[in-house]
Amino acid sequence: MPPTRDSLEAFFTTRTDRDLLTRLDLSAVPAHVAVIMDGNGRWAAKRGVPRILGHRAGAKAIRESIAACIELGIAYLTIYSFSSENWRRSAEEVGGLMNLFIEVLDAEIGNLMQQGVRVRVIGSEEGMPSATMQAFRRTEQRTAGNQELTLLVALNYGGRMEITDAARAIARGVADGSVDPASVTEETIGEHLYTAGIPDPDLVIRTSGEMRISNFLLWQVAYSEIWVTSTLWPDFKRGDLLRAVVEYQRRSRRFGGR
């Protein structure tokens, strides 16, 4: 159901959130929000605990963001869960993350079904542990019919790799004669990206204060609005997402025009 003032006030309950709601335009909510979830390691370091506990705390922030997107009527949420560069981290951390993915997916499937969340994985399966991929594929299959929110999980994902894969696919079409090089357009490339059929993000959120895209959705964010917060990802709450949307609505999106 579309959001109402009453439903939003029941969900966003702090005084700060209520103030933000007075500035929210329900007719101009972004359709697609993408999040670079940064700061799990720093969150753990500040507390003197293992990094995996930072990632575990970050899973709670994902739950908050999913719920907030649903309440606000946002149709797509993309989260940068594991990049193609993250393999450079320690074997202990990577292994812990792969097991945490399975644990969280198994624990959250009931909530995902109840909330009407459809899960879709984008990225490469190459090098991924089979048990982790099987957990994601099970979740994709179980949630395929849900329509409230599409959650795209960027897993073993890199923007340059995605564009390279698209170029290779188009090149194969040219080589076998099914694609005329003169007919290749931006739309052609978009149809060969991992996100084919999904609208480009209107808003990109990055936590922990870093000012970079980090190889995330390089093609798709060409005209996205970017909102950066110093808040570490495990501390990101529903009110933070609301603030990002309100700030997004203050901007004028001209897409290169005046």
C-alpha positions as semicolon CSV with decimal commas, in nm:
position;residue;x (nm);y (nm);z (nm)
1;M;0,000;0,000;0,000
2;P;0,122;0,356;-0,069
3;P;0,256;0,543;0,233
4;T;0,035;0,780;0,429
5;R;0,121;1,044;0,685
6;D;-0,029;0,827;0,959
7;S;0,169;0,517;0,860
8;L;0,492;0,716;0,833
9;E;0,443;0,876;1,174
10;A;0,386;0,532;1,323
11;F;0,714;0,412;1,176
12;F;0,938;0,720;1,214
13;T;0,884;0,801;1,580
14;T;1,171;1,018;1,704
15;R;1,137;1,395;1,728
16;T;1,403;1,442;1,461
17;D;1,228;1,200;1,228
18;R;0,893;1,372;1,279
19;D;1,053;1,703;1,186
20;L;1,193;1,546;0,869
21;L;0,847;1,411;0,782
22;T;0,711;1,765;0,768
23;R;0,954;1,828;0,480
24;L;0,893;1,501;0,296
25;D;0,712;1,516;-0,038
26;L;0,536;1,183;-0,083
27;S;0,494;1,251;-0,455
28;A;0,870;1,279;-0,512
29;V;1,014;0,974;-0,337
30;P;1,302;0,815;-0,533
31;A;1,215;0,492;-0,710
32;H;1,560;0,340;-0,661
33;V;1,808;0,395;-0,378
34;A;2,156;0,239;-0,386
35;V;2,377;0,216;-0,077
36;I;2,752;0,182;-0,037
37;M;2,758;0,029;0,310
38;D;3,091;0,146;0,450
39;G;3,231;0,148;0,802
40;N;3,173;-0,201;0,945
41;G;3,546;-0,249;1,010
42;R;3,588;0,093;1,172
43;W;3,280;0,032;1,387
44;A;3,439;-0,291;1,514
45;A;3,782;-0,128;1,565
46;K;3,631;0,151;1,776
47;R;3,488;-0,115;2,006
48;G;3,792;-0,342;2,008
49;V;3,598;-0,637;1,867
50;P;3,664;-0,862;1,562
51;R;3,569;-0,716;1,224
52;I;3,311;-0,988;1,167
53;L;3,108;-0,842;1,454
54;G;3,100;-0,515;1,262
55;H;2,958;-0,699;0,962
56;R;2,705;-0,871;1,187
57;A;2,596;-0,534;1,325
58;G;2,575;-0,406;0,968
59;A;2,317;-0,673;0,887
60;K;2,082;-0,501;1,133
61;A;2,122;-0,175;0,941
62;I;2,018;-0,356;0,623
63;R;1,702;-0,470;0,799
64;E;1,630;-0,110;0,906
65;S;1,686;0,021;0,553
66;I;1,460;-0,241;0,394
67;A;1,178;-0,151;0,632
68;A;1,229;0,222;0,576
69;C;1,224;0,183;0,198
70;I;0,899;-0,010;0,216
71;E;0,741;0,252;0,442
72;L;0,849;0,532;0,208
73;G;0,725;0,355;-0,106
74;I;1,071;0,308;-0,260
75;A;1,054;0,028;-0,517
76;Y;1,422;-0,072;-0,547
77;L;1,707;-0,088;-0,298
78;T;2,056;-0,194;-0,405
79;I;2,319;-0,276;-0,141
80;Y;2,691;-0,316;-0,204
81;S;2,748;-0,626;0,005
82;F;3,078;-0,764;-0,131
83;S;3,293;-0,610;-0,404
84;S;3,523;-0,786;-0,646
85;E;3,810;-0,613;-0,460
86;N;3,706;-0,744;-0,119
87;W;3,883;-1,074;-0,187
88;R;4,202;-0,888;-0,088
89;R;4,091;-0,892;0,274
90;S;4,210;-1,160;0,513
91;A;4,093;-1,516;0,453
92;E;3,941;-1,514;0,802
93;E;3,728;-1,206;0,732
94;V;3,618;-1,324;0,387
95;G;3,530;-1,669;0,518
96;G;3,337;-1,517;0,806
97;L;3,143;-1,296;0,564
98;M;3,052;-1,588;0,339
99;N;2,917;-1,780;0,636
100;L;2,737;-1,471;0,766
101;F;2,557;-1,432;0,434
102;I;2,414;-1,783;0,473
103;E;2,319;-1,725;0,836
104;V;2,143;-1,395;0,766
105;L;1,958;-1,523;0,460
106;D;1,827;-1,826;0,648
107;A;1,727;-1,614;0,947
108;E;1,559;-1,339;0,744
109;I;1,364;-1,538;0,486
110;G;1,048;-1,523;0,695
111;N;1,071;-1,146;0,729
112;L;1,145;-1,104;0,358
113;M;0,836;-1,303;0,268
114;Q;0,617;-1,119;0,518
115;Q;0,738;-0,780;0,393
116;G;0,701;-0,873;0,028
117;V;1,069;-0,831;-0,057
118;R;1,204;-0,982;-0,376
119;V;1,580;-1,056;-0,363
120;R;1,792;-1,044;-0,675
121;V;2,171;-1,098;-0,683
122;I;2,392;-0,904;-0,924
123;G;2,761;-0,977;-0,976
124;S;2,980;-1,271;-1,067
125;E;2,959;-1,624;-0,929
126;E;3,324;-1,687;-1,014
127;G;3,518;-1,776;-0,699
128;M;3,214;-1,765;-0,475
129;P;3,169;-2,057;-0,230
130;S;2,895;-2,289;-0,355
131;A;2,715;-2,292;-0,018
132;T;2,690;-1,913;-0,017
133;M;2,560;-1,899;-0,374
134;Q;2,312;-2,176;-0,304
135;A;2,175;-1,975;-0,010
136;F;2,132;-1,669;-0,231
137;R;1,970;-1,870;-0,511
138;R;1,728;-2,030;-0,263
139;T;1,633;-1,686;-0,142
140;E;1,589;-1,556;-0,497
141;Q;1,359;-1,847;-0,578
142;R;1,156;-1,818;-0,257
143;T;1,103;-1,444;-0,297
144;A;1,058;-1,429;-0,676
145;G;0,686;-1,352;-0,653
146;N;0,715;-1,069;-0,400
147;Q;0,634;-0,719;-0,524
148;E;0,663;-0,471;-0,237
149;L;1,037;-0,402;-0,276
150;T;1,312;-0,540;-0,499
151;L;1,636;-0,581;-0,304
152;L;1,938;-0,605;-0,534
153;V;2,240;-0,754;-0,358
154;A;2,566;-0,660;-0,531
155;L;2,775;-0,968;-0,453
156;N;3,127;-1,021;-0,588
157;Y;3,043;-0,711;-0,788
158;G;3,257;-0,455;-0,970
159;G;3,131;-0,180;-1,198
160;R;3,418;-0,212;-1,445
161;M;3,374;-0,588;-1,455
162;E;3,003;-0,543;-1,527
163;I;3,070;-0,308;-1,819
164;T;3,342;-0,543;-1,949
165;D;3,100;-0,838;-1,938
166;A;2,841;-0,632;-2,127
167;A;3,098;-0,536;-2,392
168;R;3,199;-0,900;-2,433
169;A;2,838;-1,009;-2,475
170;I;2,775;-0,743;-2,740
171;A;3,104;-0,832;-2,914
172;R;2,994;-1,196;-2,934
173;G;2,675;-1,079;-3,100
174;V;2,872;-0,876;-3,352
175;A;3,101;-1,172;-3,421
176;D;2,815;-1,413;-3,489
177;G;2,625;-1,157;-3,697
178;S;2,328;-1,114;-3,464
179;V;2,427;-0,756;-3,373
180;D;2,497;-0,474;-3,616
181;P;2,775;-0,256;-3,466
182;A;2,606;0,055;-3,604
183;S;2,292;-0,031;-3,406
184;V;2,464;-0,041;-3,066
185;T;2,325;0,234;-2,840
186;E;2,331;0,321;-2,472
187;E;2,013;0,114;-2,443
188;T;2,194;-0,184;-2,595
189;I;2,462;-0,164;-2,329
190;G;2,201;-0,124;-2,056
191;E;2,026;-0,439;-2,172
192;H;2,350;-0,634;-2,120
193;L;2,427;-0,506;-1,769
194;Y;2,356;-0,711;-1,456
195;T;2,079;-0,461;-1,377
196;A;1,892;-0,504;-1,706
197;G;1,527;-0,415;-1,655
198;I;1,595;-0,216;-1,337
199;P;1,577;0,166;-1,341
200;D;1,900;0,350;-1,264
201;P;1,939;0,469;-0,902
202;D;1,794;0,810;-0,829
203;L;1,990;0,836;-0,506
204;V;2,321;0,685;-0,393
205;I;2,395;0,684;-0,020
206;R;2,746;0,632;0,115
207;T;2,815;0,590;0,484
208;S;3,133;0,654;0,688
209;G;3,211;0,986;0,517
210;E;3,423;0,859;0,228
211;M;3,389;1,059;-0,095
212;R;3,420;0,796;-0,366
213;I;3,207;0,556;-0,571
214;S;3,434;0,252;-0,519
215;N;3,360;0,083;-0,852
216;F;2,987;0,068;-0,774
217;L;2,728;0,082;-1,055
218;L;2,957;0,300;-1,267
219;W;2,726;0,307;-1,568
220;Q;2,402;0,335;-1,374
221;V;2,492;0,625;-1,142
222;A;2,582;0,869;-1,422
223;Y;2,306;1,107;-1,310
224;S;2,230;0,980;-0,960
225;E;2,224;1,221;-0,670
226;I;2,488;1,130;-0,409
227;W;2,440;1,176;-0,035
228;V;2,728;1,106;0,204
229;T;2,701;1,071;0,580
230;S;2,978;1,029;0,837
231;T;2,764;0,770;1,016
232;L;2,922;0,423;1,011
233;W;2,702;0,165;0,846
234;P;2,616;-0,037;1,162
235;D;2,486;0,286;1,318
236;F;2,270;0,374;1,016
237;K;1,904;0,390;1,122
238;R;1,570;0,436;0,950
239;G;1,585;0,806;1,027
240;D;1,914;0,835;0,836
241;L;1,751;0,697;0,525
242;L;1,460;0,937;0,570
243;R;1,705;1,228;0,598
244;A;1,879;1,118;0,277
245;V;1,546;1,113;0,091
246;V;1,448;1,457;0,223
247;E;1,788;1,597;0,119
248;Y;1,748;1,433;-0,221
249;Q;1,416;1,610;-0,269
250;R;1,581;1,948;-0,213
251;R;1,800;1,905;-0,519
252;S;1,719;1,997;-0,878
253;R;1,790;1,709;-1,116
254;R;1,867;1,856;-1,458
255;F;2,039;1,555;-1,624
256;G;2,289;1,782;-1,797
257;G;2,033;2,049;-1,891
258;R;1,956;2,381;-1,725
